[in-house]
């Protein structure tokens, strides 16, 4: 097993990452990596947020070519993916319309109809989550049926990003529990690999339109011989279905025990708390973990890193990315961590997953003396206080553990100090390459369970 190679693939919201890992002694070592950004579509005044799945496939192809010749020795491919990324596909796995992302708000009426039809109590007791626009696959499916009738008529399967890539690679359908958890169709509380037939029947939907649910470390099969030749694999690798990117970030950081916490700082900012039983709430999402008998809360701010990107484009267009993230943010925070500000940021720049209302961001308390440094500090404080409310709720039902694990590309000492002051007063530990590494660990688990794959 020392010589085996695992290709971990993270299909992110705004970019795809690939990493080649190999086990050395008791560790997984990242040998080579590739990253490619892509643009998502945001339109109708931010109401709609989606992406063409072809961008995922193109980035995957480019990554395989960039990782030559090492790509040739890959034995297992393991997937991490943004979810929801609800995609309607024909019988050949071709996307029939853009994948609807968690940032999307077009299906608010459909989400409310699900609640009115099924009842919030039943939904929480079985699916573990309150349906909301973007964050609920069923709401997006109903929107497609009502507004894109031809697409719905031609749809053979609905799936998320790992369903799309998995079928493209192997010709086999699948999804994992962590990705299925926010669909309002999966039995998240039981976590028994089953879709909820009662909810499907209530909306006249066929079970055949959903992919089979597989354990995260299960394989869909081999990469097809045709794609092997195109992508440069010497022999057909197995494809492991994997899981949701935030859940895999937690997995790689060792978030296995109830009360452990990880704070993910990406396009979205997410606080995850590990639970030993499924305890649903309308105030947060909950996903099945990629390990058995564990669940993870997800308290999501849709515009986390995206809020900093918005701030730079609006207030700091004169700065390079390096100067903004490397100098301006630390300097602004260092200044305002020591001072009292009356500026308040309500952080719903891309709405909320936990409200049927179209929430919007606010900046309040501005005067002619307000500087952009003070605005940046208020933005950071608003994000921290939003996540703090989740930990205040969770400490009532589980003993929270320290340190809080941190992951994200823009983290620095000043942001960590801000989190200690405005988010949670505890120790923090930065974890790098987490979603990729989590996928790689699942790939290694598959190899160990099957006594090697050669």
Secondary structure, DSSP 8 states (H G I E B T S, - for coil): -TT-EEEEEEE-SSEEEEEEEEEETTEEEEEEEEEEE---EEETTTTEEEE-HHHHHHHHHHHHHHTTTGGGGEEEEEEEE-S-EEEEE-TT--BSS-EEETT--TTHHHHHHHHHHH-HHHHHHHT-S---SSS-HHHHHHHHHHH-HHHHHH-SEEE-HHHHHHHHHHS---EEHHHHGGGSSB-TTTTSS-B-HHHHHHTT--GGGB--EE-TT-EEEE--HHHHHHHT-SS--EEEEEEEHHHHHHHHTT--STT-EEEEESSSEEEEEEESS---BTTBEEEE-SSTT-EEEEEEESSSHHHHHHHHHHH-TTS-HHHIIIIIHHHHHHHHTSS----EEE--TT--TT-SS----EEES--TT--HHHHHHHHHHHHHHHHHHHHHHHTTTS---SSEEEE-TT--HHHHHHHHHHT-SS-EEE--SHHHHHHHHHHHHHHHHTT---
